[in-house]
Amino acid sequence: MSNWLQRTKAFLGSGHPGTLFTALLYFDFCFAVWVLNGAMAPYIASEFGLSPAEKGFMVSVPVIAGALMRFPLGLLSQYIGRKRAAQVEMALICVGLAFGYLFVETMTGVIAMGVILGIAGASFGVALSLGSGWYPPKYKGLAMGIAGAGNSGAVLAVLFAPPLAALYGWRAVYGLAILPIVLAMVLLQIFAKEPPDREHKPLKDYLKILVDRDAWIFNLMYMLTFGGYIGLTSFLPTLFHDQYAIPKESVGQYSAVIIVMASILRVIGGWIADRIGGLRLLYLLGFVIIGATAAAAMLPANPWVMVVILVVCFSAMGAGNGAVFQLVPLRFKSTTAVAGSLVGEIGALAGGLLPNAMGLGKQHYDSFGPGFLSGTLLAVVVLVALALVTRQWTSTWVGRGGRARDDEHDAPPKLASTGRLS
């Protein structure tokens, strides 16, 4: 226990805990807002009589909108600072929530609100870069994992929003959601401090990442780990309501434990990746996801069996998120906010496609199975991509298995004075 306390003290002392934990809170509350349409889907679908495909589309709108806003917000944060960018974002989220509470009366209004609330999903790259910016390379995975555990905000949405909607109506939930966002704004302003790792470059230099091969490999990995997570998180209330006839106000009880495991494993995944390497961990998790998604595609009759399968699946995805973002700041040291936002954007776009795949599969084949199998296929593609790049990555910018280079053993070969490799 004393060793654990010493390691914890060493970790916290190496950075700025106030910034790390307010970044976590900022991401947590923003994430709750981002998936709020998914949590409200059974109520909204009942009021407007939506088909399965229309449900999938409605749930996907905030996810896709948020994904498209991640890279621009990451660029903005490089110029005005991550702390300021976070405050601007949360102010706009409050406007979107107020619009949902006061003015949404039609399905068109729901879609418009979903676009505005997509801003909440853009918090990802800013929150992770802000939270981890004060920490040295050997602790990046853990710091990123802690900040990234804000995806546990989905638990707040699926657990508390449906019962509140049953009591006060689903529109009132959007008004109540303004309160935690304002709290996050106040705490971030008081306790967070802009990290020193931001570089000022011309816009064209930041945009070079759009054609960087390594960035797109990370994008592919994150499509699986985070895209799968956010897509399924948004669709869980609909899955349990439509497939297992769980009452609307109770779907959160089935969904919460699944989402919590992903959030916990994101922190643990970052911690493990710091020690054994993100690449090594991603290989293992890829096989776990293949098995879990294939099992989920069989749609077991008992909802608690499905919960167990999805706990395994979400745990692997959560740990995979931590592993990916142990690697990103090692590869893109001075532009982590931009790189993280791009990776988060493409990953979240995949998450926006998943609810549509689930809805279309149900409408045309009377099964949610095709949606799960799309995740199985993507996991296979990711494992192939990892096999193709591992040798080159570990001989250039990262150590064995994907660990940070912090000793001579992991350093790349150097040219001796004779010009030969030493």
LINBELFEN-V420702 format. One record per residue. RES is the residue in one small letter. NEAR is the number of other C-alpha atoms within 8 Angstrom. Layout:
((RES & NEAR) (RES & NEAR))
This chain:
((m & 4) (s & 5) (n & 6) (w & 7) (l & 8) (q & 8) (r & 8) (t & 8) (k & 8) (a & 8) (f & 9) (l & 9) (g & 8) (s & 9) (g & 9) (h & 11) (p & 8) (g & 9) (t & 14) (l & 15) (f & 11) (t & 14) (a & 15) (l & 15) (l & 10) (y & 16) (f & 16) (d & 14) (f & 13) (c & 14) (f & 16) (a & 15) (v & 11) (w & 15) (v & 14) (l & 12) (n & 12) (g & 13) (a & 14) (m & 12) (a & 13) (p & 11) (y & 10) (i & 9) (a & 11) (s & 8) (e & 6) (f & 8) (g & 6) (l & 9) (s & 8) (p & 10) (a & 12) (e & 9) (k & 12) (g & 15) (f & 11) (m & 12) (v & 14) (s & 16) (v & 13) (p & 17) (v & 18) (i & 14) (a & 14) (g & 18) (a & 17) (l & 11) (m & 13) (r & 17) (f & 14) (p & 9) (l & 13) (g & 15) (l & 11) (l & 10) (s & 14) (q & 14) (y & 7) (i & 8) (g & 11) (r & 13) (k & 13) (r & 9) (a & 13) (a & 12) (q & 9) (v & 8) (e & 11) (m & 13) (a & 8) (l & 10) (i & 13) (c & 11) (v & 8) (g & 11) (l & 14) (a & 11) (f & 10) (g & 14) (y & 12) (l & 7) (f & 7) (v & 12) (e & 6) (t & 7) (m & 8) (t & 6) (g & 11) (v & 12) (i & 10) (a & 8) (m & 13) (g & 13) (v & 12) (i & 12) (l & 15) (g & 17) (i & 16) (a & 14) (g & 17) (a & 17) (s & 16) (f & 13) (g & 16) (v & 17) (a & 16) (l & 14) (s & 13) (l & 16) (g & 16) (s & 12) (g & 9) (w & 12) (y & 11) (p & 8) (p & 8) (k & 8) (y & 10) (k & 13) (g & 16) (l & 14) (a & 13) (m & 17) (g & 17) (i & 13) (a & 16) (g & 16) (a & 13) (g & 15) (n & 11) (s & 14) (g & 13) (a & 14) (v & 13) (l & 10) (a & 14) (v & 15) (l & 13) (f & 9) (a & 13) (p & 17) (p & 10) (l & 11) (a & 15) (a & 9) (l & 6) (y & 8) (g & 9) (w & 13) (r & 11) (a & 10) (v & 13) (y & 12) (g & 11) (l & 7) (a & 10) (i & 11) (l & 7) (p & 8) (i & 14) (v & 10) (l & 8) (a & 12) (m & 11) (v & 8) (l & 10) (l & 13) (q & 8) (i & 6) (f & 9) (a & 13) (k & 8) (e & 9) (p & 8) (p & 6) (d & 7) (r & 9) (e & 7) (h & 6) (k & 6) (p & 6) (l & 6) (k & 6) (d & 8) (y & 11) (l & 7) (k & 8) (i & 9) (l & 7) (v & 7) (d & 8) (r & 6) (d & 6) (a & 12) (w & 10) (i & 9) (f & 11) (n & 13) (l & 11) (m & 11) (y & 15) (m & 15) (l & 16) (t & 14) (f & 15) (g & 16) (g & 14) (y & 14) (i & 12) (g & 17) (l & 11) (t & 12) (s & 14) (f & 12) (l & 10) (p & 16) (t & 11) (l & 9) (f & 13) (h & 13) (d & 8) (q & 7) (y & 10) (a & 7) (i & 9) (p & 7) (k & 10) (e & 9) (s & 10) (v & 15) (g & 14) (q & 8) (y & 11) (s & 15) (a & 11) (v & 9) (i & 13) (i & 14) (v & 10) (m & 12) (a & 17) (s & 15) (i & 11) (l & 13) (r & 18) (v & 16) (i & 12) (g & 15) (g & 20) (w & 12) (i & 12) (a & 18) (d & 16) (r & 7) (i & 11) (g & 16) (g & 17) (l & 12) (r & 11) (l & 13) (l & 11) (y & 10) (l & 8) (l & 12) (g & 13) (f & 9) (v & 11) (i & 13) (i & 13) (g & 9) (a & 12) (t & 13) (a & 11) (a & 9) (a & 13) (a & 12) (m & 7) (l & 9) (p & 8) (a & 6) (n & 7) (p & 9) (w & 7) (v & 9) (m & 11) (v & 11) (v & 8) (i & 11) (l & 11) (v & 13) (v & 10) (c & 12) (f & 13) (s & 15) (a & 15) (m & 16) (g & 18) (a & 16) (g & 14) (n & 15) (g & 21) (a & 18) (v & 13) (f & 13) (q & 16) (l & 11) (v & 12) (p & 12) (l & 11) (r & 8) (f & 9) (k & 7) (s & 8) (t & 11) (t & 11) (a & 15) (v & 13) (a & 13) (g & 16) (s & 17) (l & 14) (v & 13) (g & 16) (e & 15) (i & 13) (g & 18) (a & 17) (l & 14) (a & 13) (g & 19) (g & 15) (l & 11) (l & 14) (p & 17) (n & 12) (a & 11) (m & 14) (g & 15) (l & 12) (g & 14) (k & 12) (q & 11) (h & 6) (y & 7) (d & 7) (s & 8) (f & 12) (g & 12) (p & 11) (g & 13) (f & 13) (l & 11) (s & 8) (g & 12) (t & 13) (l & 9) (l & 9) (a & 13) (v & 10) (v & 8) (v & 12) (l & 10) (v & 8) (a & 9) (l & 10) (a & 8) (l & 7) (v & 8) (t & 9) (r & 8) (q & 7) (w & 9) (t & 12) (s & 9) (t & 7) (w & 10) (v & 14) (g & 13) (r & 8) (g & 10) (g & 14) (r & 13) (a & 11) (r & 9) (d & 7) (d & 6) (e & 5) (h & 4) (d & 10) (a & 9) (p & 7) (p & 6) (k & 6) (l & 9) (a & 8) (s & 5) (t & 5) (g & 6) (r & 7) (l & 7) (s & 6))
